[in-house]
Amino acid sequence: MEQLEIPTLETERLFLRPLRRADLDEYVALNQDPEVVRYLGAGLEVWDRGRAWRHLAFLQGHWQLAGTGMWALELKETGSFVGVVGFSEPEGWPGFELAGKLA
């Protein structure tokens, strides 16, 4: 399978860039915020570090298998990780969707 290069996008205030291992701590914190996970639809429990890691791996693999996926959102001004946004269509899911999580 050929490796897909994930594009980087830019807005006035944000970089939309590939997720990386260094995002794990911030991704764990995002998914441990009850105000974030209450909108996920997969239960109301916050995520532990292992679940967040597995989901980061899923998001990266989605790009390779589906040709699209989620980007990390990074504030240009501070370089802070503030969430994820993109497209998702996992196997068995009822359809293609725009998805995101914001800190």
N, C-alpha and C positions, 0 to 999 in steps of 0.2 A: 504494500500500500504506500503510495506516495505521500510524503509529509506535507500537509497543508500549512501555508504561512498565514497566521492570523493577522488580519489588517489592524492597523492603529488608526483611530479616527480622532478628530479634534474639533472642539467647539470653542466658543469664546472663553469659557471658564473651565472646561474639562478636557482631559485626555481619556479616551476610551481605548484601553490597551489590553493585551493578553494578560490573563491571570498568571501569577508566578508563585513559586514556593514561598517567597518572602511575604506574600499577602496573607499567609495562614493565620498569624496572630490576630490581625484585624478582621479576617473572615470569621474566625471563632467568636470574637467579641460581637460582631454584627449578628450572628446567629444565636447568641446568648441573650440578646435583648428581647424581652417579652413583647415589646411594642413592634418589633420586626416579625417575629415568628407567628404572632397571632393572625397574620394575613397569608400565611403560607398554604393553608388548607390541608396540611398533612399532619394535623395535630397541633396542640398548643405547647408542647414541651420544647424547651430550649435545647440546642444541640451541644453535645460534648465535642471535644477536640477531634476525636476519631471520626465522628459523623461529618464534621466540617471538612476534614482532610479527604474523606471518601467523595464528598460532593465536589470539592475542587477538582479531583481526578476525573469525576464524571463530566464536569463542565469542559475540561480540556479534551477529553475523549470525544465529546459531542462534536467538536469542530472537525475532528478527523473522520468520524463516521457519517455525519450529516452535512458537512460543508458549511455549517453556520453554528453560532453559539453565543455565549455570554462574554462580555468584556468587563474588566475592572474599571471602575470610575475613579479617576484621580483628579483632585483639585489642582489646577495649574499653579495657583498662587502659593500653595503650601506643600504640594506633593503628597497630600494625605489621601489614603484610600477611604472612599466614602460609600462604596457599594458596588453592585453589579447590575448590568442591564444587557439585554440581548434577546435572542430567539431560542426557543426550545421545542423539540419534538421527540421526546424519548420514546423508545419502543413500548407499545401498549398504551400510550397516552392517546386521548381521543382526537387530538389535533395539534396543529402548529400554533404556537403562542408567543407573544411578546411578554417577557418576564423581567422582573427586577427586584432588587432589595436596596434600600437606602438607609444609611445611618442617621 
